[in-house]
Amino acid sequence: MNYLLISKIAQVFLGVLLTALVLMQSKNAGLAYGLKSSFSMYRSLRGVEKIVFTTTIVAGVMLVLNSLLLITLS
């Protein structure tokens, strides 16, 4: 099996997935919203919002690990 090819395909997939997940989270995330929300009360993530947040972190870690794998394979 060609691990380099599989890793390259996974890299593209993870990049697209991570981009989509970040864009899903960025609603109302402008500079004014960020300043306004930094002075408001803490609000915990619930439901789908928490799942998307956790999946974004996992996808980011997998992207970094796959990048390191690509460096060692080539």
N, C-alpha and C positions, 0 to 999 in steps of 0.2 A: 504494500500500500504506500502511496506517495503522501507522507505526512506534511510535506511542505505545501502541496496543493490544497489539502484539507484545511490546513491552518490559514492559508490565504483566503479561502472562501469564508471560513469562520470569522476572520478579521473584518471582511466587508459586511457580513451579516450583523456582527456585534456593533459595528460603527453605525449602521442604519438604525438598528434597534435602540441604541443609546441616544441617538439624535431624536428619534421619535418620542422616547420617554421624557427627555428633557423638554422638548417642545410642549408636551402634554402638561407638564408642571408649570410652565412659565406664564400662565394666564394671570393678569393683574400683577405682573412682577416688574413694573417700571420703577424708575428712581423715586418718584413721589410715593408710590405704594410701599417701597422698601423703607423709606424714612418714616412714613406714617405707621407701618406695622412694627417698626422697631421700638416705638414708644407705647404700643398697646400691650394688652395682656397676652401671655403665652397661650397658644391654642394647639392642642395635640392633634396629630393626624389620626384619622379614623377611616375605616372601610377601604374603599378603592384607592383613596388618596395615599393611604399607608402602604398598600400593595405596590402602587406605582413607584413610590419613593424607595421602597426596599429593593424592587426590581431594578431601578436605576443604579443603585449602589452595586448590586451584584453584577450587572452588565458592565459597569465601569471597571470593576476589579477583574472580571474575565477578559476584558479588552486589554488591560495592562499585562496580564499574565500571558495572553496569546501573543502580544507584541514581543515580550521577552522570549517566548518560544520561537517566534519567527527569527529573531536575531540569532539564536543558537543554532537553528536549523540551516540558515543560509551562510 
